[in-house]
Amino acid sequence: MDKPVLVIMAAGMGSRYGGLKQIDTVDDENDRIIDFSIFDAKRAGFEKVIFIIKRENLDIFKEAVGDKVSAHMEVEYVFQELTDIPEGEKVYPDRVKPYGTAHAVRAVRNTVKGPFAVINADDFYGRTAFSEIYSHLEKAEGEGDYCMVGFRLGNTLTENGSVSRGICTVDDKGYLVDIIERTKIIRTDDGASYTENGEDYMPISTDSITSMNIWGFTGDFLEEIDKAFVRFYKEELPANPEKAECYLPFVVDEMIKKNTAKVKVLFTPDRWFGVTYKEDKDYVKKEITALKQEGVYPLKLW
C-alpha cells in the first residue's frame, strides 16, 4: 500500500481574518501555524505534503512555506479553481468564493491514489493528532475505512467571536454516527452556547466531541467526493449560485448514513488554536512560545 500523504487546504479567502492568514507568522522566529502542522506530520511519518492553494498565490506561498518544507519533505501543489466544475455544466460568472472544502479536496483526485490525511492550513492541531491519524492510515483495512481526530469543544473556542464547529455523535465502539454543523458557537462565562437564528442561544457542552477538519481517508474517497460535488453543482448550487458551498463533513456524513464508510474517531487531549480573527493572534503567539519553551518544538522549526 502507498504511504499516507498529507493534504493541506490552503485556498480559503480568510474574509473574517482580513488577509492571507495561511502565511501569517505567529512567533518571533517567523514560523507559521502551517509549519507546525507539517513538522508534526513529518515526525509522525508523513513524507509528502500536497498544498491546495489558489493559482495566483503560488509564488508567495512557495516563498513563505513550500520552499522551506521541500528540503525536508516531498512537496506538490494543486489548485482549487472556480473553473474546476463538472463537465458540461453552467459557469456562474458572479461567483467569487471557492465552492467549499469538498471542492478543495476534490482538486487532488488526479494526484492522490492511496491513503491521505486532510487538514486546514490555519489550524493548530498538536502532535498527537498527526501520530494518531498516521497510525490509523498505515493499517487501514481497505476502502471506506476512514478516521477523524476529535477535539473537546472547550479546547477549540476563541474569546474573540463566534465559530463554526462540527459537533459529533460517536457510538460506543468509537465510530462516528453523525456530524451536526453548528455555525455560531460562542464561549460563555459558564461554558458555551450556540444559536440557529442569530438571536436565541442554547447551551452546549464544552465536552462535546468536535471535528476540526482533520480527516484520514483511503483513496476511494476521492471518487465519492467527486460524485458528491457533481450532485451539489447540479442540484443545490443553482438555488444560491454566489454563496452555496459543498462541505467535506457533509460528504462523510452521507456515506456513513448509506453504510458505505466507517469513520473511527481518534481523540487528542491537545488544545486546538487558530487565527479565526486578527485578535486571536496574540493568544496564539503566547501558546506557541510556551510550547517551544517546554521543548515540544525546537526554537526554529526548519
C-alpha positions as CSV (number, residue, x, y, z in Angstrom):
1,M,0.0,0.0,0.0
2,D,1.1,3.5,-0.7
3,K,2.4,5.5,2.2
4,P,-0.1,8.1,3.5
5,V,0.4,11.6,2.3
6,L,-0.7,14.9,3.9
7,V,-3.1,17.2,2.0
8,I,-3.4,20.8,3.3
9,M,-6.4,23.0,2.3
10,A,-4.9,26.5,2.0
11,A,-7.1,28.2,-0.6
12,G,-9.5,29.9,1.8
13,M,-10.1,33.6,1.4
14,G,-9.7,34.5,5.1
15,S,-12.5,37.1,5.0
16,R,-13.0,37.3,8.8
17,Y,-9.3,37.5,9.4
18,G,-8.6,40.1,6.8
19,G,-5.8,38.6,4.8
20,L,-3.9,35.5,3.6
21,K,-3.7,34.1,7.1
22,Q,-2.2,30.8,6.0
23,I,1.2,32.5,5.6
24,D,0.9,34.9,8.5
25,T,3.7,34.3,11.1
26,V,2.8,33.5,14.7
27,D,6.1,33.8,16.6
28,D,9.3,35.7,16.8
29,E,11.1,33.1,14.6
30,N,8.6,33.8,11.8
31,D,7.1,30.3,11.9
32,R,3.5,29.9,10.7
33,I,0.8,27.6,12.1
34,I,1.1,25.5,8.9
35,D,4.8,25.0,9.7
36,F,3.9,23.3,13.0
37,S,1.4,21.0,11.3
38,I,3.9,19.9,8.7
39,F,6.6,19.5,11.4
40,D,4.3,17.3,13.4
41,A,3.2,15.4,10.3
42,K,6.8,14.7,9.4
43,R,7.7,13.3,12.8
44,A,4.6,11.2,12.7
45,G,5.8,9.5,9.5
46,F,4.4,11.5,6.6
47,E,6.9,12.0,3.8
48,K,4.9,14.0,1.2
49,V,2.7,17.1,1.5
50,I,0.3,18.4,-1.1
51,F,-0.9,22.0,-0.8
52,I,-4.3,23.0,-2.2
53,I,-4.0,26.7,-3.0
54,K,-5.2,29.4,-5.4
55,R,-3.1,29.6,-8.5
56,E,-2.5,33.3,-8.1
57,N,-0.9,32.6,-4.7
58,L,1.6,30.1,-5.9
59,D,4.7,32.3,-5.8
60,I,4.1,33.9,-2.5
61,F,3.1,30.6,-0.9
62,K,6.2,28.8,-2.2
63,E,8.4,31.6,-0.9
64,A,6.7,31.7,2.5
65,V,6.2,27.9,3.1
66,G,6.8,25.5,0.3
67,D,10.5,26.2,-0.5
68,K,11.5,25.6,3.2
69,V,9.5,22.4,3.5
70,S,10.8,21.0,0.2
71,A,14.2,20.5,1.9
72,H,12.5,18.0,4.3
73,M,9.5,16.5,2.5
74,E,8.3,16.0,-1.0
75,V,6.1,18.9,-1.9
76,E,3.4,19.2,-4.6
77,Y,0.9,22.0,-5.4
78,V,-2.7,21.6,-6.6
79,F,-5.0,24.5,-7.4
80,Q,-8.6,25.0,-6.3
81,E,-10.2,26.9,-9.1
82,L,-13.7,28.1,-9.9
83,T,-13.3,26.7,-13.4
84,D,-12.9,23.1,-12.0
85,I,-16.6,22.2,-12.3
86,P,-18.4,19.1,-13.7
87,E,-18.1,18.8,-17.5
88,G,-20.8,20.5,-19.5
89,E,-22.2,22.4,-16.5
90,K,-23.1,26.1,-16.5
91,V,-20.4,28.6,-15.2
92,Y,-21.7,31.2,-12.8
93,P,-19.8,34.4,-13.7
94,D,-20.7,36.2,-10.4
95,R,-19.2,33.5,-8.2
96,V,-16.1,34.8,-6.3
97,K,-15.5,32.5,-3.4
98,P,-14.4,28.8,-3.7
99,Y,-17.1,26.1,-3.6
100,G,-16.2,24.8,-0.2
101,T,-14.0,22.2,1.5
102,A,-15.4,19.2,-0.6
103,H,-14.5,21.1,-3.8
104,A,-11.0,21.7,-2.3
105,V,-10.3,18.1,-1.6
106,R,-11.8,17.1,-5.0
107,A,-8.9,19.0,-6.5
108,V,-6.5,16.3,-5.6
109,R,-8.5,13.5,-7.3
110,N,-5.9,13.1,-10.1
111,T,-2.9,13.4,-7.8
112,V,-3.6,11.2,-4.8
113,K,-4.0,7.5,-5.3
114,G,-3.6,6.0,-1.8
115,P,-4.4,6.9,1.8
116,F,-4.2,10.5,2.8
117,A,-4.9,12.9,5.7
118,V,-6.6,16.3,5.2
119,I,-6.2,19.3,7.3
120,N,-6.8,23.1,7.3
121,A,-3.8,25.3,6.8
122,D,-4.7,27.7,9.6
123,D,-5.5,25.3,12.4
124,F,-3.0,24.1,15.1
125,Y,-3.8,20.5,15.9
126,G,-0.9,19.4,18.0
127,R,1.5,16.4,17.6
128,T,-0.9,13.7,18.9
129,A,-3.4,14.3,16.1
130,F,-0.9,13.5,13.4
131,S,0.6,10.5,15.1
132,E,-2.9,9.0,15.7
133,I,-4.1,9.6,12.1
134,Y,-0.9,8.3,10.5
135,S,-1.1,5.1,12.6
136,H,-4.7,4.5,11.5
137,L,-3.9,5.1,7.9
138,E,-1.0,2.7,7.9
139,K,-3.2,-0.2,9.0
140,A,-6.4,0.8,7.2
141,E,-8.4,-2.3,6.4
142,G,-9.5,-1.2,2.9
143,E,-12.0,1.1,1.1
144,G,-14.2,3.1,3.4
145,D,-12.0,2.7,6.5
146,Y,-11.7,6.3,7.4
147,C,-10.9,8.3,10.5
148,M,-11.0,11.7,12.0
149,V,-9.4,13.4,15.1
150,G,-12.0,14.7,17.6
151,F,-11.3,17.6,19.9
152,R,-13.1,18.6,23.0
153,L,-15.3,21.6,22.1
154,G,-14.0,23.6,25.0
155,N,-10.5,23.3,23.6
156,T,-11.5,24.9,20.3
157,L,-13.2,28.1,21.2
158,T,-12.0,31.7,20.9
159,E,-12.6,34.6,23.1
160,N,-13.0,36.9,20.1
161,G,-16.2,35.9,18.4
162,S,-18.3,33.0,17.2
163,V,-17.0,29.9,15.5
164,S,-18.5,27.2,13.3
165,R,-17.9,23.7,14.6
166,G,-19.0,20.2,13.5
167,I,-20.5,18.6,16.6
168,C,-20.1,14.8,16.5
169,T,-22.1,11.9,17.8
170,V,-19.8,8.8,18.5
171,D,-21.1,5.3,19.2
172,D,-19.8,3.0,22.0
173,K,-17.2,1.4,19.7
174,G,-15.7,4.8,18.9
175,Y,-17.1,5.3,15.4
176,L,-18.7,8.5,14.1
177,V,-22.5,8.4,13.9
178,D,-23.1,11.9,12.5
179,I,-22.0,15.5,12.4
180,I,-24.2,18.5,13.0
181,E,-22.7,21.8,11.8
182,R,-23.3,24.5,14.4
183,T,-22.4,27.7,12.6
184,K,-22.4,30.1,15.5
185,I,-20.9,28.9,18.8
186,I,-19.7,31.3,21.4
187,R,-17.8,30.9,24.7
188,T,-19.8,32.0,27.8
189,D,-19.0,32.5,31.4
190,D,-20.3,29.1,32.3
191,G,-19.3,27.2,29.1
192,A,-20.6,27.6,25.6
193,S,-23.8,28.4,23.7
194,Y,-24.9,28.2,20.1
195,T,-27.7,29.8,18.0
196,E,-29.5,28.7,14.9
197,N,-31.3,32.1,14.2
198,G,-28.7,34.6,15.4
199,E,-30.8,35.6,18.4
200,D,-31.8,32.7,20.7
201,Y,-28.8,31.0,22.3
202,M,-28.9,27.4,23.7
203,P,-26.2,25.9,25.9
204,I,-23.9,23.2,24.5
205,S,-21.5,21.1,26.5
206,T,-17.8,22.0,26.3
207,D,-17.1,18.3,26.4
208,S,-18.8,17.7,23.1
209,I,-16.7,15.9,20.5
210,T,-15.8,18.4,17.7
211,S,-14.5,17.9,14.2
212,M,-11.8,20.4,13.2
213,N,-11.4,19.1,9.7
214,I,-8.6,16.7,10.3
215,W,-9.5,13.5,8.5
216,G,-7.9,10.3,7.2
217,F,-9.2,8.6,4.1
218,T,-8.4,5.8,1.8
219,G,-8.0,6.6,-1.9
220,D,-11.6,5.6,-2.8
221,F,-12.9,8.6,-1.0
222,L,-11.9,10.8,-3.9
223,E,-14.3,9.0,-6.2
224,E,-17.1,9.6,-3.7
225,I,-16.3,13.3,-3.2
226,D,-16.3,13.8,-6.9
227,K,-19.8,12.3,-7.2
228,A,-21.0,14.4,-4.3
229,F,-19.7,17.6,-5.8
230,V,-21.3,16.8,-9.1
231,R,-24.7,16.3,-7.4
232,F,-24.2,19.6,-5.4
233,Y,-23.3,21.5,-8.5
234,K,-26.3,20.3,-10.4
235,E,-29.0,20.2,-7.7
236,E,-28.0,22.6,-4.9
237,L,-25.9,25.4,-6.3
238,P,-28.5,26.8,-8.7
239,A,-30.6,28.0,-5.7
240,N,-27.7,30.1,-4.3
241,P,-25.0,30.3,-7.0
242,E,-22.9,33.0,-5.3
243,K,-22.7,31.5,-1.8
244,A,-23.6,27.8,-1.6
245,E,-20.8,25.5,-0.6
246,C,-20.2,21.8,-0.6
247,Y,-18.6,20.8,2.7
248,L,-16.3,17.8,3.3
249,P,-18.1,16.7,6.5
250,F,-21.4,16.5,4.7
251,V,-20.0,14.1,2.2
252,V,-18.7,11.9,5.0
253,D,-21.9,12.1,6.9
254,E,-23.9,10.9,3.8
255,M,-21.5,8.0,3.4
256,I,-22.0,6.9,7.0
257,K,-25.8,7.0,6.6
258,K,-25.5,4.9,3.5
259,N,-23.2,2.4,5.3
260,T,-20.5,2.9,2.6
261,A,-17.9,4.1,5.1
262,K,-17.0,3.8,8.7
263,V,-15.1,6.6,10.5
264,K,-13.0,5.8,13.6
265,V,-12.9,8.8,15.9
266,L,-9.4,9.3,17.3
267,F,-9.1,11.5,20.4
268,T,-6.5,14.1,21.3
269,P,-6.1,15.9,24.6
270,D,-4.3,18.7,22.9
271,R,-5.7,22.2,22.7
272,W,-6.6,23.5,19.2
273,F,-5.9,27.1,18.4
274,G,-6.0,29.2,15.3
275,V,-6.5,32.7,14.0
276,T,-10.1,33.0,13.0
277,Y,-9.9,36.6,13.9
278,K,-7.0,39.0,14.0
279,E,-7.5,39.4,17.7
280,D,-6.6,35.7,18.2
281,K,-3.0,36.2,17.1
282,D,-1.7,37.4,20.4
283,Y,-3.1,34.4,22.2
284,V,-1.7,32.0,19.5
285,K,1.8,33.6,19.8
286,K,1.7,33.2,23.6
287,E,0.8,29.5,23.3
288,I,3.4,28.8,20.6
289,T,6.1,30.4,22.6
290,A,5.2,28.3,25.7
291,L,5.3,25.1,23.6
292,K,8.8,26.0,22.4
293,Q,9.9,26.9,25.9
294,E,8.7,23.5,27.1
295,G,10.7,21.7,24.4
296,V,7.7,20.4,22.5
297,Y,9.1,22.2,19.4
298,P,12.6,23.4,18.6
299,L,13.1,27.2,18.7
300,K,13.4,27.2,14.9
301,L,11.4,24.5,13.1
302,W,13.2,24.3,9.7
